[in-house]
């Protein structure tokens, strides 16, 4: 269970960071 908890905690911030990086990358490409 420890691995699942760690993965869940890591997954949450990752999902929050991705939306920020995606628009930023698209902005730079444009």
Secondary structure, DSSP 8 states (H G I E B T S, - for coil): -HHHHHHHHHHHHHHHHHHHHHHHHHHHH-
